Amino acid sequence: MNNHVTVLEIDGKALEHNLHHFKKKLKPTTKILAVVKAFSYGSDDVLVAQFLQDKIDYFAVAYAHEGVALREATIQKPILVLHPQIANLQTVIDYCLEPNLYSFEILNAFLQMAKENSLTAYPVHLKFNTGLNRLGFLPSDVPKIIDELRGNQHVKIQSLFSHLVASEDLNESVFTHRQIESFKNIVQEFDAFLTYKPILHISNTSGTINYPEAQFDMVRIGIGLYGFGNDAIETSQLKNTHNLVSIISQIHEIEPGNSVGYNRAFISTKKTRSATIPIGHADGISRALGNAKGFVTINHQKAPILGNVCMDMIMVDVTNIDCKEGDTAIIFNHQKTIQELADAAGTITYEILTGISHRVKKVLKD
Ligand SMILES: *Cc1c(COP(=O)(O)O)cnc(C)c1O
């Protein structure tokens, strides 16, 4: 028994199953980059990276400090930092992280730093904005980038990449194909200049599912590793990796007319049994799930949240559930529940997962 009662169990077998699911869709030579940003989607980036590192080719994180944490945990695989800032480029170099260079400002800052650090052929990644309008060079920037890099021995273009806007939405397939074509044109321009072949990649999870022809040399799998495809059918072929469980700390009998929780948001109209669970909005249970929008599962039955979600606790209705203090309360252990909670909170499964806070103890079971 560990002394944290609320635990996120990361299912290693499920991770492996999901990885295999995507591998089967790909050519044997296509590399897999595992996206482990945001603590591996609200779980534990170090545990997940340690588990996956000999099964994949690359890792990606959003920020430099996330990459530092992986290196400090002795992760050896290449780590692409998707969104570095000029202020942390020295950290990127010190920890052998590979920066995405997405503007002339950051490209030139890195070239300067690569020179000062006497680096040779340091791997950098160039990102192109083919429609997301978030981060990246424009396709029309290519000639100028080539000019800046001509004869430069300090860096090498490890990869060229872009990101799809709506790969999950087949209604936007015309736009997606336009992005893919734009990316191919960019690649051609580099081909004429480079004497080596950078890794090419454009697809995230749903791109990998919907546009297998756009797998290029590598795919970047995030949410798919954690059990979600673009639709219910694909998701049903994946396994849930994030299992969030807690226990019943205390049970209260609420007389009619009495209230539960802050602001008396729940007032009982009949005799009600309420169970207190040690998990709250500071752990990732959104306040939007209060007042019976969200629920936990106790002895296979749904127990709706009574009143407001507190910072450290929720109270749930167990009037009709046979249970006692110390019993297990499952927040979620299946994609279906995560989807239900996302719908109830007016958000997406990504946010339910990444919302699981740092305070929740994480363990990986394989
Ligand atoms: C987060 C992210 C991914 C992973 O996306 P999923 O939809 O979770 O697979 C891939 N590429 C980039 C650039 C990202 O920011």
The ligand as a Tripos MOL2 file, in Angstrom:
@<TRIPOS>MOLECULE
LIG
   15    15     1     0     0
SMALL
NO_CHARGES

@<TRIPOS>ATOM
      1 C1          1.3750   17.8970  -29.5300 C.3       1 LIG1
      2 C2          1.9060   17.7380  -30.8840 C.ar      1 LIG1
      3 C3          1.8340   16.4890  -31.5480 C.ar      1 LIG1
      4 C4          1.0640   15.3120  -31.0020 C.3       1 LIG1
      5 O1         -0.2960   15.4290  -31.3810 O.3       1 LIG1
      6 P1         -1.3420   14.2700  -31.0750 P.3       1 LIG1
      7 O2         -2.6080   14.7750  -31.7010 O.co2     1 LIG1
      8 O3         -1.4460   14.1920  -29.5930 O.co2     1 LIG1
      9 O4         -0.8200   13.0300  -31.6810 O.co2     1 LIG1
     10 C5          2.4740   16.3560  -32.7630 C.ar      1 LIG1
     11 N1          3.1340   17.3930  -33.3220 N.ar      1 LIG1
     12 C6          3.1950   18.6150  -32.7360 C.ar      1 LIG1
     13 C7          3.9190   19.7250  -33.4190 C.3       1 LIG1
     14 C8          2.5820   18.8350  -31.5060 C.ar      1 LIG1
     15 O5          2.6240   20.0470  -30.9390 O.3       1 LIG1
@<TRIPOS>BOND
     1     1     2 1
     2     2     3 ar
     3     2    14 ar
     4     3     4 1
     5     3    10 ar
     6     4     5 1
     7     5     6 1
     8     6     7 2
     9     6     8 1
    10     6     9 1
    11    10    11 ar
    12    11    12 ar
    13    12    13 1
    14    12    14 ar
    15    14    15 1
@<TRIPOS>SUBSTRUCTURE
     1 LIG1         1 GROUP 0 **** ****
